[in-house]
Amino acid sequence: AASDVYKRQIYAALASCDFFIAIGTSGNVYPAASFYQAAKIGGAKTVELNLEATNSSFDKHVQGKATEIVPKYFKELLSL
């Protein structure tokens, strides 16, 4: 089925990415929660930008309102 093809493509991309950022998620809602896990297993650095702290196993957590933390985080990231 087409959905199986898309799933394979998604997980292949996740397995080969170097950096994965999730914005506004608890890291517990599936299937999206498995995306950062697949990226992490593939060796990617994982970052969670979220309103509240979670118990997920992202490498880095940044808490606050998305309207504030997303622009700030990407500005810092792009200045590296």
RAWONOR-V552679 format. One record per backbone hydrogen bond with DSSP energy under -1.0 kcal/mol. NH is the residue of the N-H (numbers start at 0). CO is the residue of the C=O. E is the energy in kcal/mol with one decimal. If there is no record, write none. Layout:
# RAWONOR-V552679
nh->[NH/NH]
co->[CO/CO]
e->[E/E]
This chain:
# RAWONOR-V552679
nh->[4/5/6/7/8/9/10/11/12/13/14/19/21/23/32/33/34/37/38/39/40/41/42/43/44/46/47/48/49/59/61/63/67/68/69/71/72/73/74/75/76/77/79]
co->[0/1/2/3/4/5/6/7/8/9/10/44/46/48/28/30/31/33/34/35/36/37/39/38/17/19/59/21/61/45/47/49/64/64/65/67/68/69/70/71/72/73/76]
e->[-1.4/-2.3/-2.4/-2.2/-2.2/-2.8/-2.6/-2.0/-2.2/-2.5/-2.1/-2.7/-2.7/-3.5/-2.4/-1.4/-1.6/-2.4/-2.3/-2.6/-2.5/-1.6/-1.5/-2.7/-2.5/-2.6/-2.6/-3.1/-2.5/-1.6/-2.8/-1.7/-1.8/-2.9/-1.8/-1.3/-2.9/-2.5/-2.2/-2.2/-2.7/-2.6/-1.1]
